[in-house]
């Protein structure tokens, strides 16, 4: 299997993990790409590059942190709900703005301390 195809399959899994809490459209909003681009990543037709890749991998880290605390439904609810620890904003809003560190800090508090 060619290296590019193998990498595309890795991103297929990353998108599948992100879908535990977000829709394809929301993943696009966080990564700064169209819904179609996310669908192509999910299908292994293409892979993210540059800032969209960085944001997708950060999103993967967020989902992994939440999976230590919640089941899939809890992940979805937490990402979409306003959080006092985030100034009344939802984690999804902050992720769209690229504020991953603030969301990760809130997850650390949920999990009882930093695990990074």
HELIX and SHEET records of a PDB file:
HELIX    1   1 UNK A    3  UNK A   18  1                                  16    
HELIX    2   2 UNK A   24  UNK A   31  1                                   8    
HELIX    3   3 UNK A   35  UNK A   43  1                                   9    
HELIX    4   4 UNK A   50  UNK A   67  1                                  18    
HELIX    5   5 UNK A   72  UNK A   80  1                                   9    
HELIX    6   6 UNK A   84  UNK A   86  5                                   3    
HELIX    7   7 UNK A   91  UNK A   96  1                                   6    
HELIX    8   8 UNK A  100  UNK A  111  1                                  12    
SHEET    1   A 2 UNK A  82  UNK A  83  0                                        
SHEET    2   A 2 UNK A  89  UNK A  90 -1                                        
END                                                                             
